[in-house]
Amino acid sequence: DFCNGDSCKNGGTCTNGDNGFTCTCAPGWIGETCKTPDFCFGDSCENGGTCNNGDNGFTCTCKPGWMGETCETIEHVNPCVLNPCENGRTCESSGNGFTCTCEPGWMGETCDTPDHCFSDPCENGGSCENGDDGFTCTCEPGWMGETCETPDFCNGDSCKNGGTCTNGDNGFTCTCAPGWLGDTCETPDSCFGDPCENGGTCTNGDNGFTCTCAPGWLGNTCETPDFCFGDSCENGGTCNNGDNGFTCTCKPGWMGETCETPDFCNGDSCKNGGTCTNGDNGFTCTCAPGWLGDTCETPDSCFGDPCINGGTCNNGDNGFTCTCAPGWLGDTCETPDYCFGDPCENGGTCTNGDNGFTCTCAPGWMGETCKTPDYCLGGPCKNGGSCKNDNNGFTCTCIP
């Protein structure tokens, strides 16, 4: 192992070879074992000068036209002697410096950079900016294109409400966002989302939409079946749509589901839309939903099943009452009865709340459902001591 010991100095890295070792020196050191300072470390010579290490420092070999310890000083009184200006330039000395007058199409301190903006390529007042490989134009409002040659009809807020503007030869067109229409997307599309059901045709209006329903349907959005479609009532009867079918209002002298039967019911025998049925010696009334009584004169307060959660509705003179199913309470059985099933043990009293129940425990018991003995009942700790329940009894914390 030729690298045994401190072969390479000053942080150098040692590498074994066949007949010896080589050192890779840390920055700032040179020599076979890295023991010599590298005074040239850090580009000590300026302006392209060559650095030479010495025993106690460095010297610089300067390029023509430069002088000084680090080649920092122009050697000639007239710097134009070095021909610093490129590309057909004219050099003019000024003190210790120079100024280049560039040929058209070139720019920069030494005329080394192409001037892509030469010849004013940006039209219609556009501003030209040079880049590494060409130019870019910043166009005036109303113009677009690589050289601002094309009118920009989309300038400004041409298309409203999120619409996308597309330039054309003589103007612009707008592709409207969903829910909008019009030349500039200024008008709400009330028909967006196909509000007309069951094959209805939607028409936009100033204040909303209207639906032209397909045969057999009606309603604002054609959502309701038209059970009267097809002249359902006979003998001049008038058809009335209902939730699940139709009813006929027959002309005097007729009756039946479709007014097909002569009506012996005289006058307005059945009230509130009740249907009169002829009999041998009189009539009977089939009441419309929401009514009851011999002549349909009494409101059916239970119509619509006001009692929820399995409650039973009972008609009364002034309304209805609900008999609630176990576990529910309230006028319409809308409130959970959290106390159902007597959750409070050992004689505790249950009280319903908005989201559950609370128990008021009998003396000697405690806990959420009064199932825990209260060993501290009666104040077993004397002389002002504090009592604390535990699993099988109590402990006292005495006053000092």
C-alpha positions as CSV (number, residue, x, y, z in Angstrom):
1,D,0.0,0.0,0.0
2,F,1.9,3.0,-1.3
3,C,-0.8,5.3,0.2
4,N,0.1,4.2,3.7
5,G,0.4,7.1,6.0
6,D,0.1,10.8,5.2
7,S,1.3,10.5,1.6
8,C,-0.7,13.4,0.1
9,K,-0.6,16.7,2.0
10,N,-3.2,19.4,2.6
11,G,-6.3,17.3,2.0
12,G,-5.1,15.6,-1.1
13,T,-6.6,12.2,-2.1
14,C,-4.1,9.3,-2.6
15,T,-4.5,6.7,-5.3
16,N,-2.4,3.5,-5.4
17,G,-0.6,2.5,-8.6
18,D,1.6,-0.4,-9.7
19,N,4.8,1.1,-8.6
20,G,3.8,4.0,-6.4
21,F,1.0,6.5,-5.7
22,T,-0.5,9.6,-7.3
23,C,-2.2,12.5,-5.5
24,T,-5.3,14.4,-6.5
25,C,-4.8,17.7,-4.7
26,A,-7.5,19.8,-3.0
27,P,-8.2,23.2,-4.7
28,G,-5.4,25.7,-3.9
29,W,-2.6,23.1,-3.8
30,I,-0.3,21.5,-6.4
31,G,2.8,19.3,-6.6
32,E,3.5,15.6,-6.5
33,T,2.4,15.4,-2.8
34,C,0.2,18.5,-2.8
35,K,2.6,20.4,-0.5
36,T,3.0,23.5,-2.8
37,P,0.5,26.4,-2.7
38,D,-1.3,27.0,-6.0
39,F,-1.1,30.8,-6.1
40,C,-2.9,30.8,-9.5
41,F,-6.0,29.2,-8.0
42,G,-9.0,31.4,-8.5
43,D,-8.2,32.9,-12.0
44,S,-5.7,35.5,-10.6
45,C,-4.9,37.0,-14.0
46,E,-7.5,39.2,-15.8
47,N,-8.4,39.8,-19.5
48,G,-7.1,36.4,-20.7
49,G,-3.7,36.6,-19.0
50,T,-1.7,33.4,-18.2
51,C,-0.9,32.7,-14.6
52,N,2.5,31.3,-13.6
53,N,3.2,29.9,-10.1
54,G,6.3,30.9,-8.2
55,D,7.9,30.0,-4.9
56,N,6.1,32.8,-3.0
57,G,3.4,33.9,-5.3
58,F,2.3,34.2,-9.0
59,T,3.1,36.2,-12.1
60,C,0.9,37.0,-15.1
61,T,1.8,36.8,-18.8
62,C,-0.6,39.3,-20.3
63,K,-2.2,39.2,-23.7
64,P,-1.2,42.0,-26.2
65,G,-2.8,45.3,-25.2
66,W,-2.8,44.6,-21.5
67,M,-0.4,45.2,-18.7
68,G,-0.2,45.3,-14.9
69,E,0.4,42.8,-12.1
70,T,-2.9,41.0,-13.0
71,C,-3.3,42.3,-16.6
72,E,-5.9,44.8,-15.4
73,T,-4.6,47.8,-17.3
74,I,-4.8,48.6,-21.1
75,E,-1.2,48.8,-22.3
76,H,-1.8,51.3,-25.2
77,V,-2.9,54.9,-25.0
78,N,-5.2,54.3,-28.0
79,P,-7.3,51.2,-27.2
80,C,-8.5,51.1,-30.8
81,V,-5.2,49.6,-31.7
82,L,-6.6,46.3,-30.5
83,N,-9.5,46.6,-33.1
84,P,-12.1,45.9,-30.5
85,C,-15.1,46.7,-32.8
86,E,-16.4,43.9,-34.9
87,N,-18.6,43.6,-38.0
88,G,-17.5,46.6,-40.1
89,R,-17.4,48.9,-37.1
90,T,-15.7,52.2,-36.6
91,C,-13.6,52.6,-33.4
92,E,-13.1,56.0,-31.6
93,S,-10.8,56.2,-28.6
94,S,-11.9,58.2,-25.5
95,G,-9.4,58.6,-22.8
96,N,-8.5,55.1,-21.6
97,G,-11.6,53.6,-23.4
98,F,-13.2,53.4,-26.8
99,T,-16.6,53.8,-28.5
100,C,-17.8,51.6,-31.4
101,T,-20.0,53.1,-34.2
102,C,-21.8,49.9,-35.4
103,E,-22.8,49.2,-39.0
104,P,-26.6,49.0,-39.6
105,G,-27.9,45.7,-38.3
106,W,-25.3,45.4,-35.5
107,M,-25.3,46.5,-31.9
108,G,-23.5,46.1,-28.6
109,E,-20.4,47.6,-27.0
110,T,-18.2,46.0,-29.7
111,C,-20.8,45.6,-32.4
112,D,-20.9,41.8,-31.8
113,T,-24.6,41.4,-31.4
114,P,-27.1,41.3,-34.4
115,D,-29.7,44.0,-34.3
116,H,-32.8,42.1,-35.3
117,C,-34.9,45.2,-34.8
118,F,-33.0,47.0,-37.6
119,S,-35.5,48.0,-40.3
120,D,-38.4,48.4,-37.8
121,P,-40.1,45.0,-38.5
122,C,-42.9,45.8,-36.1
123,E,-45.8,47.4,-37.9
124,N,-48.7,49.7,-36.8
125,G,-46.8,51.2,-33.9
126,G,-45.6,48.0,-32.4
127,S,-42.4,48.0,-30.2
128,C,-39.5,45.8,-31.2
129,E,-37.4,43.9,-28.7
130,N,-34.2,42.0,-29.6
131,G,-33.7,38.4,-28.6
132,D,-30.8,35.9,-28.9
133,D,-32.2,34.5,-32.2
134,G,-34.5,37.1,-33.5
135,F,-37.0,39.8,-32.3
136,T,-40.4,40.0,-30.7
137,C,-43.0,42.6,-31.2
138,T,-45.2,44.1,-28.5
139,C,-48.2,45.3,-30.4
140,E,-50.4,48.3,-29.8
141,P,-54.0,47.6,-28.7
142,G,-56.0,46.4,-31.7
143,W,-53.2,44.6,-33.5
144,M,-51.6,41.1,-33.3
145,G,-49.3,38.8,-35.3
146,E,-45.6,38.3,-35.4
147,T,-45.0,41.8,-36.8
148,C,-48.3,43.3,-35.6
149,E,-49.6,43.1,-39.1
150,T,-53.1,41.7,-38.3
151,P,-56.1,43.5,-36.8
152,D,-57.0,42.1,-33.4
153,F,-60.8,42.3,-33.3
154,C,-60.7,40.5,-30.0
155,N,-59.0,43.4,-28.3
156,G,-60.5,44.1,-24.9
157,D,-63.6,42.4,-23.4
158,S,-65.2,41.4,-26.7
159,C,-66.8,38.2,-25.5
160,K,-68.7,38.4,-22.2
161,N,-69.2,35.9,-19.3
162,G,-66.2,33.6,-20.0
163,G,-66.7,33.4,-23.8
164,T,-63.8,32.6,-26.1
165,C,-63.0,35.1,-28.8
166,T,-61.8,34.0,-32.3
167,N,-60.5,36.5,-34.8
168,G,-61.8,36.4,-38.4
169,D,-61.0,38.3,-41.6
170,N,-63.4,41.2,-40.9
171,G,-64.3,40.7,-37.2
172,F,-64.6,38.3,-34.4
173,T,-66.8,35.4,-33.3
174,C,-67.5,34.3,-29.8
175,T,-67.7,30.7,-28.5
176,C,-69.8,31.1,-25.5
177,A,-69.3,29.3,-22.1
178,P,-72.1,26.9,-21.2
179,G,-75.2,28.8,-20.0
180,W,-74.7,31.9,-22.3
181,L,-75.6,32.8,-25.9
182,G,-75.7,35.9,-28.2
183,D,-73.1,37.5,-30.5
184,T,-71.0,38.5,-27.5
185,C,-72.3,35.9,-25.0
186,E,-74.3,38.6,-23.2
187,T,-77.5,36.7,-22.9
188,P,-78.2,34.0,-20.3
189,D,-79.1,30.7,-22.0
190,S,-82.1,29.7,-19.9
191,C,-82.5,26.5,-21.9
192,F,-79.0,25.3,-20.8
193,G,-79.3,21.9,-19.2
194,D,-82.4,20.9,-21.2
195,P,-85.0,22.0,-18.6
196,C,-87.9,20.7,-20.8
197,E,-88.6,17.0,-20.0
198,N,-90.2,14.2,-21.9
199,G,-89.4,15.5,-25.4
200,G,-90.5,19.1,-24.8
201,T,-88.9,21.9,-26.9
202,C,-87.2,24.8,-25.0
203,T,-87.5,28.4,-26.3
204,N,-85.4,31.2,-24.7
205,G,-87.2,34.4,-23.7
206,D,-86.3,37.7,-22.2
207,N,-87.0,36.6,-18.7
208,G,-86.5,32.8,-18.9
209,F,-87.6,29.9,-21.0
210,T,-90.9,28.3,-22.2
211,C,-91.5,24.7,-23.0
212,T,-93.6,23.5,-25.9
213,C,-94.6,20.0,-24.6
214,A,-94.9,16.9,-26.7
215,P,-98.5,15.5,-27.0
216,G,-99.5,13.8,-23.7
217,W,-97.4,16.1,-21.4
218,L,-98.0,19.5,-19.7
219,G,-96.5,21.7,-17.0
220,N,-93.8,24.4,-17.0
221,T,-91.2,21.8,-17.8
222,C,-93.5,19.2,-19.3
223,E,-93.0,17.1,-16.2
224,T,-96.7,16.2,-15.7
225,P,-98.6,13.6,-17.8
226,D,-101.6,15.0,-19.7
227,F,-104.1,12.3,-18.9
228,C,-106.8,14.3,-20.8
229,F,-104.9,13.9,-24.0
230,G,-107.3,12.3,-26.5
231,D,-110.7,13.7,-25.4
232,S,-111.2,11.3,-22.5
233,C,-114.6,12.6,-21.4
234,E,-117.8,11.9,-23.5
235,N,-121.0,13.8,-24.0
236,G,-119.4,17.2,-23.7
237,G,-117.8,16.5,-20.4
238,T,-114.7,18.6,-19.3
239,C,-111.5,16.7,-18.5
240,N,-109.4,17.6,-15.5
241,N,-105.9,16.3,-15.0
242,G,-104.9,14.8,-11.6
243,D,-101.8,13.4,-10.0
244,N,-102.4,9.9,-11.3
245,G,-105.1,10.2,-13.9
246,F,-108.0,12.3,-15.0
247,T,-111.5,13.2,-13.8
248,C,-114.4,14.4,-15.9
249,T,-116.8,17.2,-15.1
250,C,-119.9,16.1,-16.9
251,K,-122.6,18.3,-18.4
252,P,-125.9,18.2,-16.5
253,G,-127.6,14.9,-17.1
254,W,-124.5,12.8,-17.4
255,M,-122.3,10.9,-15.1
256,G,-119.6,8.2,-14.9
257,E,-115.9,8.1,-15.2
258,T,-116.1,9.4,-18.8
259,C,-119.6,10.9,-18.6
260,E,-120.9,7.8,-20.4
261,T,-123.9,7.2,-18.1
262,P,-127.0,9.3,-17.6
263,D,-126.9,11.2,-14.3
264,F,-129.9,11.0,-12.0
265,C,-128.1,13.0,-9.3
266,N,-130.0,16.3,-9.0
267,G,-128.0,19.6,-8.5
268,D,-124.9,20.0,-6.4
269,S,-125.5,17.0,-4.1
270,C,-121.9,16.2,-3.3
271,K,-119.7,19.1,-2.1
272,N,-116.1,20.1,-2.7
273,G,-115.6,18.1,-5.8
274,G,-117.2,14.9,-4.6
275,T,-118.5,12.4,-7.1
276,C,-122.2,11.6,-7.0
277,T,-123.3,8.0,-7.7
278,N,-126.9,7.3,-8.6
279,G,-128.8,4.6,-6.7
280,D,-132.4,3.3,-6.8
281,N,-133.6,5.7,-4.1
282,G,-130.9,8.3,-3.8
283,F,-127.2,9.0,-4.3
284,T,-123.9,8.3,-2.6
285,C,-120.9,10.6,-2.7
286,T,-117.4,9.6,-3.5
287,C,-115.4,12.5,-2.0
288,A,-112.4,14.2,-3.6
289,P,-109.1,13.8,-1.7
290,G,-109.1,15.9,1.4
291,W,-112.8,15.7,2.1
292,L,-115.2,13.3,3.9
293,G,-118.8,13.0,5.1
294,D,-122.1,12.0,3.5
295,T,-122.0,15.0,1.2
296,C,-118.2,15.6,1.3
297,E,-118.8,18.6,3.6
298,T,-116.1,17.9,6.2
299,P,-112.4,18.6,5.6
300,D,-110.2,15.4,5.9
301,S,-107.5,16.8,8.1
302,C,-105.6,13.5,7.7
303,F,-105.3,13.9,3.9
304,G,-101.6,13.9,2.9
305,D,-100.6,11.6,5.8
306,P,-99.4,14.4,8.2
307,C,-98.3,11.9,10.8
308,I,-94.8,10.7,9.9
309,N,-92.5,7.9,11.1
310,G,-95.4,5.3,11.2
311,G,-97.8,7.5,13.2
312,T,-101.5,7.0,12.9
313,C,-103.7,10.0,12.0
314,N,-107.1,10.6,13.7
315,N,-109.5,13.2,12.4
316,G,-111.1,15.6,14.9
317,D,-113.5,18.6,14.8
318,N,-110.8,21.1,14.6
319,G,-108.0,19.2,13.0
320,F,-106.1,15.9,13.4
321,T,-104.2,14.2,16.2
322,C,-101.4,11.7,15.7
323,T,-100.9,8.4,17.6
324,C,-97.2,8.0,17.3
325,A,-95.3,4.7,16.9
326,P,-93.0,3.7,19.7
327,G,-89.8,5.8,19.8
328,W,-91.4,9.0,18.3
329,L,-93.3,12.0,19.7
330,G,-94.5,15.5,18.7
331,D,-97.6,16.8,17.0
332,T,-96.7,14.9,13.8
333,C,-94.4,12.3,15.3
334,E,-91.5,14.3,13.9
335,T,-89.3,14.1,17.1
336,P,-87.3,11.1,18.1
337,D,-88.2,9.8,21.7
338,Y,-84.7,9.2,23.0
339,C,-86.3,8.2,26.3
340,F,-88.1,5.2,24.6
341,G,-87.0,2.0,26.3
342,D,-86.3,3.7,29.7
343,P,-82.5,4.2,29.2
344,C,-82.1,5.7,32.7
345,E,-81.5,2.9,35.3
346,N,-82.1,2.7,39.1
347,G,-85.1,5.0,39.2
348,G,-83.5,7.8,37.1
349,T,-85.7,10.2,35.3
350,C,-85.2,10.6,31.5
351,T,-85.5,14.0,29.7
352,N,-85.5,14.2,25.9
353,G,-83.1,16.7,24.2
354,D,-82.4,17.9,20.6
355,N,-79.8,15.2,20.0
356,G,-80.3,12.7,22.7
357,F,-81.5,12.2,26.3
358,T,-80.2,13.2,29.8
359,C,-80.9,11.3,33.0
360,T,-81.7,12.9,36.4
361,C,-80.5,10.2,38.7
362,A,-82.1,9.1,42.0
363,P,-80.0,9.8,45.1
364,G,-77.1,7.4,45.4
365,W,-76.6,6.9,41.7
366,M,-74.7,8.8,39.0
367,G,-73.4,8.4,35.4
368,E,-74.9,9.0,31.9
369,T,-77.6,6.3,32.6
370,C,-77.5,6.3,36.4
371,K,-75.9,2.8,36.5
372,T,-72.9,3.9,38.7
373,P,-73.3,4.0,42.5
374,D,-72.6,7.4,44.1
375,Y,-70.5,6.4,47.1
376,C,-70.0,10.2,47.9
377,L,-73.7,10.6,48.7
378,G,-74.2,12.0,52.2
379,G,-70.7,13.6,52.4
380,P,-68.7,10.7,53.9
381,C,-65.5,12.9,54.1
382,K,-65.4,14.9,57.3
383,N,-63.9,18.3,58.2
384,G,-64.2,19.8,54.7
385,G,-62.5,16.9,52.9
386,S,-63.3,16.4,49.2
387,C,-64.9,13.1,48.2
388,K,-64.1,11.3,44.9
389,N,-65.9,8.2,43.6
390,D,-63.8,5.3,42.3
391,N,-64.7,1.9,41.1
392,N,-65.6,0.2,44.4
393,G,-66.0,3.0,46.8
394,F,-64.7,6.5,47.5
395,T,-61.5,8.4,48.5
396,C,-61.2,11.6,50.5
397,T,-58.9,14.4,49.8
398,C,-58.4,16.1,53.2
399,I,-57.8,19.7,53.9
400,P,-54.2,20.3,55.2
